[in-house]
Amino acid sequence: MDKKIRVLIAKAGLDGHDRGAKIIASALRDSGMEVIYTGLRQSPEMIVEAALQEDVDVIGISILSGAHMTVFPKILTLMKEKGLDDVLLTGGGIIPEEDIAELKRQGAGELFTPGAATSSIAAYIKQWLSDHPRY
């Protein structure tokens, strides 16, 4: 039996809008993944700790606040410190193209902007995990 993909969806920082995160969480569940949604106002430390406790394959960050150039690098640093090098960090929100390129250079996976098809997000996660097996 195949192991179910475990995804942690989190809203980082003071961003109070979670509709998109809930839509993504629902779509990933519908595609057969197990999704843990941490809720609003999570710090990078809280997100990485939850990822460790839940033994997730993927961390998905939803961010609309403009703090992506602070939040993603901090999460990547904490992931390295905690040995989560084999966990995908992906996400989406209001992120300019040049910032997406820089965050990917730093180690983030694909970052999705508003209007991205939920099916393409699920397909990306499945493909990434297929290309980077953890077990």
PyMOL commands that set and color helices and strands:
alter all, ss='L'
color gray80, all
select helices_A, chain A and resi 19-30+44-54+68-81+97-106+118-131
alter helices_A, ss='H'
color red, helices_A
select strands_A, chain A and resi 6-11+34-37+58-63+88-93+111-112
alter strands_A, ss='S'
color yellow, strands_A
deselect
rebuild
show_as cartoon
